[in-house]
Amino acid sequence: MNTDTSHTLVYSKSPLKFLEDLGLEVRSSVGRAHLNNLPFLKDAEKLTWEYQQIAQTISVLKDTENSKAVNHVMHQLSEVQDIHGTLTNLKQKTTLNDIELFEIKHFALIVEDLRQFDIIVKLIQLPDTIEAVDVLDPEKERIDTFFIYDSYSQQLADIRKKMKATEEIDADLFHQATEIEDSIREELSSKLVPFAADLILALNQLAYLDVLFAKAVLSIKLGLTQPTILLDADATSNYKGIFHPQIKALLKEQNKEYQPIDVDIPNAPTLITGINMGGKTVILRTLALAQYMCQFGFFVPADTAKITLVDSIMMCIDDDQNHLQGLSSFAAEMKNINQVLNTLNEGQRPLVLIDELARTTNPTEGSAIVSAVLEIFREQNVRAFVTSHYDHIKATCRRKRVKGLTNLQDIDANHIERHIDYSLVDDAAGEVPHEALRIAELLGTNPTLIQRANTFLNE
């Protein structure tokens, strides 16, 4: 799932891309497959259970007495391959080849090793796979290799001795050995069939464990918090100290401070205005990220969070992708707004996030479009945040404004962002801030341009 898509409505798809960008580390191929198939959960009970699992895993990771065991478990997880195809063949009673038999032995040995650790028992249940190991390891050496052992057949052992003693290849002996080996593979496959269900269960459990460890590690690394799920579908979501992890990390690298903010998301639309550089787009991206993480079963980037679940996330933010598709920005935007309205007509309850709605058309019509969209959202109780620079928005809705520049007399032109308060404040007056020329002046824009622009503004 790509949260940077241009004027594109972002739905609940695979979380892999944006989670990898945040530093999520899944160790196994089967874990990555599990991550790619995570459902966008709308069940509060399932989410709460998942959060409890993450919290318990965090406790395990933070206990220094578990350090050695945790390192071993993580190493073993990195060795787990996605052998669903092999296990499906086994379940269908297909005769397995040597590679497939090795895959099962390798996996079953890992399961038996992990079953010995208390930290595993606390988090998941792994079935006993020792009998499957014994089928593939008749000499009980517990070596991570597989071939058709002599101990499977005395006749095969005798033929192999004869073949070794013969300098030239004996086609008849070779044919006999091949037939016996094939019959052994068939017999081994038949003996393993009763264990297919347990092996599939174990594989799924380790895929889940891999992602669970990744969730817990990410929570510790980024300082994420366990959200509370609000059961009332009309309740107001509330974030205290919400932040965007990537931007926070980037600013830290530049020795700059990130300002977390408090945000409420009621069951109604909100219009956000504010200065350029005021972080309005970042607010939308952060809200989308937090809702996605919540409903994919992750902790969220905030000090505290109380969240109402939605059916989908529909996000419209501008970049250059539409031009590659032969669409103007306005045409693509209107197409997607129409898709939002169609979704509402289907009875869906989305979270809608729209940045600078209708900004590529003239201000008169643009403000009318913004007003119309907000009115429709209000009538249908849509959770929506819409940012705009337009004056004269006539819709009746909640209005918020990025607080903006502070200490206007002592601003450091080289670090304007230090003088911006990114918090959202009520804006009952509904007047769009006029600070663009002041920022342009601080950025060293040609004085003649600034002077003439101010003249026109005053007129």
N, C-alpha and C positions, 0 to 999 in steps of 0.2 A: 504494500500500500504506500502510495506517495502522497504526502500531505502538502507537497509544493506544486501540485498540478494547477495550471492556469484556468481560472474561471471554470474549473471542473468540479462537479459535485463528488465529494469523496465519501464513499460508503464504507461499510465495515468489511474490509478485505484482509488479506494477510498482513499481520503486524510486523513481519520480519524486517522490512526495510527501515522503518523509522526506529525500531528498537535496536537494530544494529548500529544505527547512527548514534544512539545514546550510549553505546558501549555494552550491549547485551552479548554475553558470550555463551553460546550453546556448544557443547563439546562433541556431540556425536551426530552422525548423519540421520539417525532415527529421531534424535531430539530436534533437529532442524525441520524434519518432516512434520513432527508433532506441532512445532511452533507455527509452521505455515498453515496448519489446519485448525488453529485455535478458533473456537466460535466466539462471535460477538454476543456475549451473554446478556440476557434480559431478565434472568431469574435471580432475585436478590439472595435466595437461600444458597444457590450454587456459588455465587460470588463470595458470600460471607464465609462459606466453607473453604474456598480457595485462599482467601485472605488469612484464615487461621493456619492453613498449611504453610503459607509464606512466613508468617510470624514465628511458627515453630522452627522452620528451617533457619531463620535468622538467629534464633536463640542457639541452635546447634552450631552455626558458623562462628558466633561470637564467643562461645565457650572454648577457651584456650586448651582445655584438656582434650578437645576433639580434633585439634589441628592435624595430627598425624593421620587419623582415620579419614578426615575430610579430604586431605591431599590424595590419599590412596583411592578413595571412592571417585574423586574427580578424574584421576588418571584412568581408572577402569571404565568410567563413562566414555572417555575419549576413544576407547577401544571397541565400543559397541557399534556394530554396523547395522544398517537397515536390511534385515534379512526377511522382511515380510513376504517377498516373492518365494524364497526357499520354503518358508513355513506354509505358505499357501499350497505349494506343490506337495508338501508332506501331507497336509490335511486332505488333499484330493487323492492321496494314495499313489502318487507318482513315484517311480523309482528314482532316487536321487543319485547324482554323480558325486565324484570324490570332493569337488569344491563345495558342493552343497552340504555334504556330510561333515566336512571340516568346519563350515560356517556354524553348523548346529553345535558341534563339539566346543568350538571356541566360545560361542555365546553361553552355552550351558556351564562351562567352567567359570566364566565371569559371574554368572548368577550365583553359583555355589560359593564363590569367594565373597561376594557382597552380602550374602545371607548371614555371614558371621559377624557383621558389624551392628552394634546397638543403634547407631545413628540411622541406619537403614530401616530397622524395625520400627523406629519411632515415626517414620515418614510414610513408608509404603509397605505393602505385603508382597513378598516374592514367593512364588510357588517353588516347591522342592524339585530340582531338575537332576538330582544325582543319578537316578536310574537311566536317564537319557545319556548322561556322561558314561555310565558303565557299559552301555550298549556300544558306544564308539571307542571305548578305552578298555578292552578286555584284559589287558595286562596291568591295568590300574597304575600306570606310571604318571598320570595327570600331566602329560606333556602336551603343549599347545600345537600339536600337529596331528594329521590324520592320513593313514593309508590302509590298504587292505592287509591287516596283520596276518602272519603265518598262523597265529593262534586261532584264527577263525576257521581254519580247515587244515587238517593234517595232510590231506591229499594235495592241497595247494602248496604246503610247505615242502613236501617231497618233490613235487614237480619243479619248484624253484631251485631246489638243491641240484637237481639234474641239469637244469638250464645253466646254472653257474659253472657246473663241471664241464660243460660242453663249450668248446672254443667257438664253434659256429652256431648261428641261430638255428634252432630246431623248430621248424614251422609247426609241427604237430604238437610239440610241448607248449609252444607259445599259444596255440589255439586252445588247448586244454586249460591252460592257466587263465586265459581271458574268459572262457566260459564259466569257470569256477568263480572268478572275481565278480562277474556280472550277477551270478546267482547270489553271492554274498551281499552285494549292494542291494539287491531286491529284498533279501531277508532282513538286512539292517533297516531299510526303509520301512518295512512292514512292522518291525519291532518298535520303531520310533513313532508310528502313527498314534498310539494311545497318548503320547506326550505332546502332541501338536497344540492342543488347546492351552496347556500350561506354558508352553514355550512362547506362544503368541501373547498370552497374558503378561509373562515376564518381560517380553520385549516392549510392550506398551507401557508397562509400569516404569521401566528404566528410561523410556523416552520422556515420560511425565516427570520423573525424578530429575533428569537432565535440565529440563526447562524450569522446574521448581528451584533447583540450585541457582540457575541463571537469574531468576526473578529475585531471589533473596540477595544474591551478590550485588545486583544492580540497585536494589533498595538501599543497601548499606553504602555503596559507592556514591550514589546521588543524593542521599538523604531524603528518600521518599517516605511517604506516610500511608498508613492503612486508612482507606476511606470508610466512612459510614454510609451505608446504602439507605436512602429514604424510601419508605414503603408507599407513601402517598404519591401517586403519579402526578399530582398537582403541586407538590411541595417545591420550595425554592432551594436549588443547589447553592451551597456556600463554600467558598474557599478562603482560608486565611493564609496569607503568605504564599500564594501560588507563584511558581517560577518556571521558566523554560530552561531545562538542564543544559542544552547545547549552548545557548546564548550566555548563560551564567558562566559556563566553563570558558567560553571564548573571552569574555570580559576579564575573567580571573587571569588568563594568560597575558592580558594587556595591562595588568595591575589596576583594573577598574572594578568598581563595585556594581553589583546587580541589585536592583530594587524590586523585591517581591511586592505583590499588591494583594489586596482583598477584593474578591469579586462575588457578587450574588447573581444567580441565573434564575429569575422567576419564570413562571409559566405564562410569559408574555414577552413581547419584543422590547428591545432596548436600543436606542439610538446613541451612538458614541461619536462625539466630536473632539477636536483637540488640535494642537499645533502639529505642523510637520516635524518629524523626528520625535513625535510624542509616543511612539510605541503602540499605536492602535492595532497595526497589523500583527505585531508580536502578541498582543493580548488575544486576538482571535486564534492564532496558531497554538498558543499555550492552552486555551480552553479546549480546542479540538484534541490536542495531545493528551490532556488530562482525562477527557471523557473516553477516548480510545483506550488508554491504559487501564482505566477503571473497568471498562466492560470487556476487556480481554483478560482480566484477572491479574492485573499488576497493581502494586502500590502507586500512588500518584505524587507529582511534584508539588507539594504544599506543606505548610506546617500542620494544618488540619483541613479536612475535606468532608463535607456532607453532600452526597450526590444522588440526584434522581436519575433513574435509568431512562434511556431514550431508545427508539427503534433504529435510528441511524443518525449519522452525522453528515450534514450537507454543507460543504464549505466552498466558497467562491472567492478566490484570491487571484489577482492579476499577475501574469508574467508574459513571456513571449511565445508560449506554445501554440496559441490559437493561430498565429500568423502562418505557422508551418502547416496548419490544416486548412488554410485558405479562408479563415473566418476573421472578420474584424472583431476587435475587443467587445464592442457594443453588441454585435450580433451573437457572439458566443455567450455573452452575459445574459442577454434576454432569453436565449434558448435554455439556459440553465435555470433561470428564474422560473420559466414556465414549467420546468421539470420539478422544481420545488413545489409549485402550486398543484401540480398533478399528484404529487406524493401526499400532500395534505388532503386532497379530495379522496384519496384511497383510505383515509382514516389513520395514516401513519402519524407517529409523534416523534419528529426528528429534532435534533439540535441544529439550527441553521446559523451559519456564520458567513457574513457577506462583507467584503472589504471595499469601501469606496463605490457603493452602488451607483451606476449610471454616470460615472465620472467622465466618460469619453463623449458625452453629448453636451448640449448647451445647458447652462445652469437653470434656466427657466423650466425646460422640460425635465431636466435631471432631478430637480427638487420635487417636481410633480410625481415622477416615477417613484422616488424614495418614499414620498408621502403615501402613495397608493399601496406600495408593498407593505409598509409598516401598518397601515390600516387593516389590510387583509390579515396580516399576522396577528394583530390585536383581536380581530373578530374571531379568529380560530384558535386563540390561546397558544400561539407558537413560541417556543423557546428560541429566541433569535437575538443575535447581536449584529447590528448593521452600523458600519462606520460611514461617515460622510463629511465633506467639507462644505456642503451647500447650506446657505441661509434659507430661511422661509420654508422649512419643513413643517407642514401644517398638520401632520398626523398627531393624534392623541396617543402618546406612549411614554414610557419611562425614558428619561434623557440623562445621559452621563457624559462627563467631559474629563479628558486627561488634564490634570491640574495645571501642568505646563511649567513655564519658566518662573524661576524665583530669583530674588536679589538682582533685579534687572540692572541696577547701577554698577554692580561689581562682577559682571560676567567675564570669565576667562574665555576669550574667543577660540583658543586652542582646545578647550574642553567644555564645549557648550553642554554636552550631555550631563555633566556634573551639576548643572543648574536646573535640570528638568525634573520635576516631581511627576512620576509616572502613575501615581495613584488616581483612581476614578472618583470623581466627586459629583454630587447631584447638580444638574444644570436646568433648573426650572425655567430660566429665561429663554433657553434654546438659542442663544446667540453663538455663532461660530467664532472662535478666537481669531483675532487679527494680529498675528505675531510673525507672519512670514517675512515681512520687510525687515523687522528687527533682526531676525535670524540671518537673512541675506546680508545685512549690514555687518553683522558679527563675523560672517564668513569671508568678508573682504570684497564683496561685490562692488562693482564700479559705482562711485558716489553719485555720478550724474544719473544713472539708472535709478538709484534709490530715491534721489530727490524728485525726479519726475514722477515716479510711481506714487510717492506720497502726495504730490500735487493732485494727481488724478483721484487718489483715494479721498482726499479732503473735499474735492468737488462733488 
